[in-house]
């Protein structure tokens, strides 16, 4: 079975809430910060965006089979600085930029398109970066 189909099944098994699924859809449109994501989802604070993406990452990680590549996407913390790293399952950030921005994994975006959970808007309606 194709990797996209397997990941699509894992996405379905993750049983995302509407907010979690909408967060993934926003990230499919392009990289964004926690504040930008919160604004797009109409959250009152960016911490809610962090939490939404983290819980979605944990759900996907839990739903994934033991041999799924998803299991390699979680960040491992150091002994002196443990990190949960659940957001990284869905959207790793870019450490090269001064302000943290999430970038959805290409594999997840492709699986979401396969499921028709994300349909790119026409170019004229896409948000400007």
N, C-alpha and C positions, 0 to 999 in steps of 0.2 A: 504494500500500500504506500502511496506517495506521502512524503513527510507533511505536505500541506493538509492532506486529509486527516492524518493522525493528529496533528496539532488542532485541527478544527474540531475533532471529537473531544479532545481535552478541553478546549475552550467551552464547548457545550456542557461538558461534565462539571466545569467550574461553577456553574449556576450563578453567574454574576447578577448583582442587583442592577436596576436601571441606571443609577448613578455611576456604578463601576463600568458598565458597558458604554455609557456616554463619555466617560473619561477616556476610554480606549479609542472611541471614535474621534474625539478631539485630537488625541495624539497622532492618529493616522493622518490628520491634515498637516502635521508638521511639528517640529520641536517646540516645546514651550516650558516656561518656568511654572513653579507651583502657584504663583500669584496669577499668571495668565490662565492656567487651568481652572483655578477657583473662579475667576471672573467669567470664563466661558460656561462653567457649570452653574453659575449664579450662587456660589457658596459665599458665606459671609467672611470666611477667613481661609487663608492658604493652607492652614494645618488640616482642614477638612479634605483638601485635595491630596495632600500627602497621605493621609489616612486611607482615603478611598483607593488610591493606587496601590498602597502597601497591602491592604486586605485583598484586593483583586489579585495581586501577585501571589499571595499566600494561597488563595483558592486555586489558582492555576497550578501552582507547585504541588499542592495536595492531590489535585485531580489527575496529574500526569502519571503515566506508568513509570515504573522504576528504571526502564531503559530509555526513557524520553530525554531528548536534549534539554528539555525544560529543567530537569534536575541539576544541570550544570550551570544554570543561569543565576542562581542565588549567590549573593556575596557572602563570603565567610569572613567573620570578624577576626581581628587579632586578639590574642589573649589579654592584652592591656586595653583594648578598645573594641569590645564586642559590637557587632553590627547585625541588625536583623536582615537588612538587604532585600526585603520582599519586593520593593519597587523595582529592583534590578531585574527581576524575573520578566517583567513586562517592558520596562523602558529604562535602560541604563542612561545615566547622564553623561555629559561631555565635560571631562575635567579640564579641558584646554581653554574653556571660556570662563571669564571672570564670574558670571552669574550662572548658577546651575540650571540647566535645561534638560528635560527628559526627551529622549528619542526612542520612539516605539521600535521594537525589534522588527526587522523586515519580515521575518517568518510569521510573526503574529499578525502584521498588517495583511500579508498574503492570505493567511487562514481566515481572517475576518472578511476579506473580499470574497473568498471562496464560499463562505457561509451567507454572503450578502448582508452581513451585519454592518459593513461599511461600503458605501458607494461614493467614490470621490465626486465632489460637486464640480459642475462645469468650471472651467478656468476663470470665467468672469465673476464667479461667486466665491472663489477661494479667498481666505483671509490673507492679507498682506503681512509678511514677516517683518 
